[in-house]
Amino acid sequence: MRAQARRGNGLLGLVARLTAMSQTTPLPRQAAPSGRRELPEAPFLAAARGERPARTPVWFMRQAGRSLPEYRALREGVPMLDACFDPEMLAEITLQPVRRHGVDAAILFSDIVVPLKAAGVDIDIVPGTGPVAAAPVRDLAAVKALPELEPEQVSKVADGIRLLVERLGETPLIGFAGAPFTLASYLIEGGPSRNHEHTKALMHSEPELWHQLAGRLADVALTFLRAQLDAGVDAVQLFDSWAGALSERDYREFVLPHSAKVLAGVADHGVPRIHFGVGTGELLAAMRDAGADVVGVDWRIPLDEAVRRLGHSGRAPEKIAVQGNLDPALLHASWPVLEAEVRRIVEEGKAADGHVFNLGHGVLPGVDPDVLTRVVGLVHEL
C-alpha cells in the first residue's frame, strides 16, 4: 500500500510539474528573429493575435493536397513521405494553393509522422489507410527503444522552409506537428483506430508508462517545431486529431500536460500557437489552458458557442482567437447552400477577438478546387 501511495504521489507530482508549463502569458508581438520575415500587415497573423484585420483571413487544412490537379501530377509515383523529405517538392506543393486560391496563409506540406520517421521509427503512410507502425508500442521496453529526434534529422524539411520563406512574399507560413496523444495513439494502436482501446487501456492501467511515452513524444514534437521555427515559419499548429475521443477529465490528466510542454517550449519564439482537434467541443477550454493562442474548432458547434466555452478557461482575461469551422462536406453542396454557411460562420466568428476562417477538418480529396477559390473570395468580401 505504501509503495502504491508513493508511486501515486510521484505520478501526481509529475503531472503537476508538466501542467505548470501551461501557465502562459499572452502572446507577445515580438520582432522576428533573423531568418523570419517581418509581416506586420498579414491579416492571418493579426487575427491570430486577437486583432481585427481589414478582412477575415482564410486558409484551409489540407489545402495542399489531392484536391489540386497540379498536386496529383507532381506527386505521381512519389510516396508521401518521400515528398515530405524533398525540399523542392515540399516547397512547391506548399505554394500551389497560395497561387491558386489566394489564401492568407500557407501551411507546410508535411505529415505528423514525419519526425517519427526521421528519428528512425519504423512507420509508414499506407495509401487508403494512413500511418501504420511496424510494431505497436505497448510496453516499457518498446517505449525505451523509441529514438530521440535530432534537428539534423529534419534538415531537409528545414531546407524546404527556407525555400518557402524566399518564395512566399507577404504570405505567412504555418509549421505544424502532431500532438503527443495523437502520435501515441498511432504507435500504440499500430495505425488508425475508431475506439483507441489499446491507448485508453494503457493510459488507465499503466499511467506511469503512458506519461513516459507521451513525454518522449512531446520532446519529438517540440524538436520538430523548433527546427521549423528556426528555419523561418511564422506560426505553428499542434494537431491533436484524435483528442476528441477523450473525456475532459482524461484529457486534463493524461494529455494536457504533454501538449502544454510542447506549446510552452515554443513560446519564446513569439509566434501564434494554434491547437486543433476533431470532435473536441467539450475540450476547448482545456485545449486553451494547454497554452494555445488560437483554438481550432471543428464543425460540430457554432463559433459563438465555442467562444463562450473558451471564456471558461483559466486564461479567461486574455483575448480569444478561434479558427474554423466550415463542415468540409459542404464544399460539395450547391453554391447557395455553401454561401449561406460561409456567411453564418463569418458572422459567428465576430464573437471572438480574432477569427481565422478555415474548415472544421481537412479538404476532402474530391473537392472542386474552384469552389475553394470562390469561398476565399467570399470570405474576403464579407
C-alpha positions in Angstrom: 0.0 0.0 0.0 2.8 2.5 0.9 4.6 1.7 -2.3 1.5 2.3 -4.3 0.9 5.6 -2.5 4.5 6.7 -3.1 4.1 5.8 -6.8 0.8 7.6 -7.0 2.2 10.7 -5.3 5.2 10.7 -7.7 2.8 10.5 -10.7 0.7 13.3 -9.4 3.9 15.4 -8.9 4.9 14.7 -12.5 1.5 15.8 -13.8 1.5 18.9 -11.7 5.0 19.9 -12.9 4.0 19.4 -16.5 0.7 21.2 -16.1 2.5 24.2 -14.7 4.0 24.6 -18.2 0.6 25.6 -19.5 0.5 28.8 -17.4 1.5 31.1 -20.3 1.4 34.8 -20.7 -0.5 36.5 -23.5 1.2 36.2 -26.9 3.8 39.0 -27.3 4.2 40.9 -30.5 7.9 40.4 -30.9 10.3 41.4 -33.6 11.0 38.5 -35.9 14.4 36.8 -35.2 16.9 36.5 -38.0 15.5 34.1 -40.7 11.9 35.0 -40.0 10.1 37.7 -42.1 8.6 40.8 -40.7 4.9 40.6 -41.8 3.2 43.4 -39.8 0.2 43.7 -42.2 -0.6 40.0 -42.6 -4.3 39.5 -41.8 -3.7 35.9 -40.6 -1.2 37.0 -38.0 -3.3 39.9 -36.8 -6.3 37.7 -36.3 -4.2 35.1 -34.5 -3.1 37.8 -32.1 -6.7 38.5 -31.3 -6.9 41.6 -33.5 -9.4 42.7 -36.2 -7.7 43.0 -39.6 -9.3 44.7 -42.6 -10.6 41.4 -43.9 -11.2 38.0 -42.3 -8.2 35.8 -43.2 -8.8 32.3 -44.6 -6.8 29.2 -45.3 -7.8 25.5 -45.4 -6.4 22.5 -43.6 -5.1 20.1 -46.3 -5.3 22.9 -48.8 -2.1 21.5 -50.3 -3.2 18.0 -51.4 -5.3 15.7 -53.5 -8.0 18.3 -54.5 -5.4 20.0 -56.7 -4.7 18.5 -60.1 -1.2 20.1 -60.1 -0.5 18.3 -56.8 -1.6 15.0 -58.2 0.6 15.5 -61.2 3.6 16.4 -59.1 3.1 13.5 -56.6 2.5 10.8 -59.2 4.7 7.8 -58.4 6.2 9.6 -55.4 5.5 8.1 -51.9 4.0 10.6 -49.4 7.0 10.5 -47.0 9.5 10.8 -49.8 7.7 14.0 -50.9 7.9 15.3 -47.3 11.7 15.0 -47.3 12.3 16.6 -50.7 12.9 20.3 -50.1 11.9 21.4 -53.7 8.9 19.2 -53.8 7.5 20.1 -50.4 8.1 23.8 -51.2 6.3 23.6 -54.5 3.3 21.7 -53.0 3.0 24.2 -50.2 2.9 27.1 -52.7 0.3 25.6 -55.0 -2.8 26.5 -53.0 -1.4 30.0 -52.4 -1.1 30.6 -56.1 -4.4 29.1 -57.0 -6.7 30.2 -54.2 -5.1 33.4 -52.8 -5.3 32.1 -49.2 -4.0 34.2 -46.4 -1.5 31.6 -45.1 0.4 28.7 -46.4 0.8 25.5 -44.3 3.9 23.4 -44.7 3.4 20.3 -46.7 4.3 17.5 -44.3 2.7 14.9 -42.1 2.5 14.4 -38.3 4.6 11.2 -38.6 7.5 12.9 -40.4 9.5 13.5 -37.2 9.0 9.8 -36.1 10.1 8.6 -39.5 13.1 10.9 -39.4 14.1 9.7 -35.9 14.2 6.1 -37.1 10.8 4.8 -36.0 9.5 2.1 -38.5 6.3 3.8 -39.6 4.9 4.5 -43.0 1.8 6.0 -44.6 -0.2 3.3 -46.3 -2.4 4.7 -49.1 -6.0 4.3 -48.2 -5.2 3.6 -44.6 -2.9 6.2 -43.1 0.1 5.9 -40.7 0.9 2.3 -39.8 3.6 1.3 -37.3 5.5 -1.9 -38.0 5.5 -2.8 -34.3 2.9 -1.4 -31.8 4.4 0.3 -28.7 2.7 -1.1 -25.7 5.4 -1.9 -23.0 8.3 -0.3 -21.2 10.9 -1.9 -23.5 9.2 -0.5 -26.6 8.9 3.0 -25.1 12.6 3.0 -24.0 13.5 1.8 -27.6 11.9 4.9 -29.2 14.7 7.1 -30.6 15.0 10.8 -29.9 14.8 13.3 -32.7 17.8 15.4 -33.6 17.4 18.6 -35.5 19.7 17.5 -38.3 17.4 14.6 -39.0 14.8 17.0 -40.3 17.2 19.3 -42.1 15.6 18.6 -45.4 12.3 19.9 -44.0 14.1 23.0 -42.8 15.7 23.4 -46.2 12.2 23.4 -47.8 11.0 26.0 -45.3 13.9 28.3 -46.2 12.9 28.0 -49.8 9.4 28.9 -48.9 10.5 31.9 -46.9 12.2 33.2 -50.0 9.2 32.5 -52.3 6.1 33.3 -50.3 6.4 37.0 -50.3 4.0 38.5 -47.8 2.1 35.3 -47.1 2.7 33.8 -43.7 3.9 30.2 -43.4 2.4 27.8 -40.8 4.5 24.9 -39.5 3.0 22.0 -37.6 3.5 18.9 -35.6 1.3 16.1 -34.2 0.4 16.4 -30.5 1.7 13.7 -28.2 -1.7 12.0 -27.7 -2.4 11.5 -31.4 1.2 10.3 -32.1 1.0 7.9 -29.2 -2.3 6.6 -30.4 -0.9 5.7 -33.8 2.1 4.0 -32.1 0.0 2.1 -29.5 -2.8 1.0 -31.8 -0.3 0.3 -34.7 -2.4 2.5 -37.0 -5.7 4.4 -37.2 -8.3 3.4 -34.7 -12.0 4.1 -34.2 -12.1 3.4 -30.5 -8.4 3.8 -29.3 -9.0 0.9 -27.0 -5.3 0.0 -26.5 -4.4 3.6 -25.9 -7.1 4.2 -23.3 -6.4 0.9 -21.6 -2.7 1.7 -21.3 -3.4 5.2 -20.0 -5.5 4.0 -17.2 -3.8 0.7 -16.3 -0.2 1.9 -16.6 -0.2 5.7 -16.2 3.5 5.9 -15.4 4.3 4.1 -18.7 1.8 6.4 -20.5 3.4 9.6 -19.2 6.9 8.2 -20.2 5.7 7.6 -23.7 3.8 10.9 -24.0 6.8 12.8 -22.6 9.1 11.3 -25.2 6.7 12.2 -28.0 6.3 15.7 -26.6 10.1 16.0 -27.0 9.9 14.8 -30.6 7.1 17.3 -31.5 9.0 20.1 -29.7 12.2 19.4 -31.5 10.4 19.3 -34.9 8.6 22.6 -34.2 11.8 24.3 -33.1 13.5 23.2 -36.3 10.7 24.7 -38.3 10.7 27.9 -36.3 14.5 28.3 -36.6 14.1 27.9 -40.4 11.5 30.7 -40.5 7.9 29.6 -40.1 5.6 32.4 -38.9 3.1 30.3 -36.8 2.7 26.8 -35.6 -0.2 24.4 -35.3 -0.3 21.4 -32.9 -2.7 18.8 -34.4 -4.3 16.6 -31.8 -6.5 14.9 -34.4 -8.0 12.2 -32.1 -8.2 14.0 -28.8 -12.0 14.2 -29.2 -12.1 10.5 -28.2 -11.3 11.6 -24.6 -13.4 12.9 -21.8 -12.3 16.3 -20.4 -11.1 14.6 -17.2 -8.9 12.2 -19.1 -7.6 15.0 -21.4 -6.6 17.1 -18.4 -4.9 14.3 -16.6 -3.2 12.4 -19.4 -2.9 14.7 -22.3 -2.9 18.4 -21.4 0.5 18.3 -19.5 2.3 17.0 -22.5 0.7 19.3 -25.1 1.4 22.1 -22.7 5.1 21.1 -22.7 5.2 21.4 -26.5 3.3 24.7 -26.7 5.3 26.3 -23.8 8.5 25.1 -25.4 8.0 27.3 -28.5 6.5 30.3 -26.6 9.8 32.2 -26.7 9.6 32.4 -30.5 6.7 34.8 -30.1 4.6 33.4 -33.0 1.0 32.3 -32.8 0.4 28.8 -31.5 -2.7 27.1 -32.8 -4.2 24.0 -31.3 -6.7 21.8 -33.1 -8.5 18.5 -32.7 -11.5 16.8 -34.2 -14.6 16.4 -32.0 -13.1 18.5 -29.2 -16.1 20.7 -28.5 -16.1 19.5 -24.9 -12.3 20.1 -24.6 -12.0 23.6 -26.0 -11.3 25.3 -22.6 -8.8 22.6 -21.7 -7.0 23.0 -25.0 -6.7 26.7 -24.5 -5.4 26.0 -21.0 -2.7 23.9 -22.7 -1.2 27.2 -24.0 -2.9 27.8 -27.3 -3.1 31.3 -28.6 -5.7 30.2 -31.2 -8.1 27.3 -30.8 -9.2 25.4 -33.8 -12.9 24.4 -33.8 -14.5 21.7 -35.8 -17.9 22.0 -37.4 -19.9 20.4 -34.6 -20.5 23.5 -32.6 -21.1 27.2 -33.6 -18.2 29.5 -33.3 -20.0 31.8 -30.9 -20.7 28.9 -28.6 -17.1 27.9 -28.9 -16.1 31.4 -27.8 -18.4 31.1 -24.8 -16.8 27.9 -23.8 -13.3 29.2 -24.2 -14.2 32.0 -21.9 -14.4 29.5 -19.1 -10.8 28.5 -19.4 -8.2 29.5 -16.8 -6.9 32.2 -19.3 -10.3 34.0 -19.5 -9.0 37.6 -19.2 -6.9 37.1 -22.4 -8.1 37.7 -25.9 -9.9 34.8 -27.6 -8.9 33.8 -31.1 -10.6 30.9 -32.9 -10.1 29.1 -36.2 -12.7 27.3 -38.2 -15.2 25.9 -38.8 -17.0 25.1 -42.1 -18.0 21.4 -42.5 -15.7 20.1 -45.2 -18.5 18.0 -46.7 -20.5 21.2 -47.5 -17.9 22.1 -50.1 -19.8 19.5 -52.2 -23.1 21.3 -51.7 -24.8 23.8 -54.1 -23.3 27.3 -54.0 -26.4 28.9 -52.4 -26.1 26.4 -49.5 -22.4 26.9 -49.2 -22.6 30.7 -49.4 -25.1 30.8 -46.6 -22.9 28.6 -44.4 -19.8 30.8 -45.0 -21.8 33.9 -44.2 -23.1 32.3 -41.0 -19.6 31.3 -39.8 -18.1 34.7 -40.5 -20.8 36.3 -38.5 -20.5 33.9 -35.6 -16.7 34.4 -35.7 -17.3 38.0 -34.7 -17.9 36.8 -31.1 -14.2 36.2 -30.9 -11.5 38.9 -30.6 -9.8 37.3 -33.7 -11.2 34.8 -36.2 -9.3 32.8 -38.9 -11.8 31.2 -41.3 -11.0 27.6 -42.0 -12.7 24.2 -42.3 -13.7 22.1 -39.4 -11.2 19.5 -40.7 -9.2 18.9 -43.9 -10.2 19.4 -47.5 -11.7 16.2 -48.9 -9.9 14.7 -52.0 -12.8 15.1 -54.4 -13.5 18.8 -53.8 -13.6 21.0 -56.9 -10.7 23.5 -56.3 -12.7 26.3 -58.0 -15.1 26.0 -55.1 -12.3 26.7 -52.6 -11.2 29.7 -54.6 -14.7 31.0 -54.6 -15.0 30.6 -50.8 -11.8 32.6 -50.3 -13.2 35.4 -52.4 -16.5 35.4 -50.5 -14.8 35.5 -47.1 -12.6 38.4 -48.2 -15.7 40.3 -49.3 -17.6 39.9 -46.0 
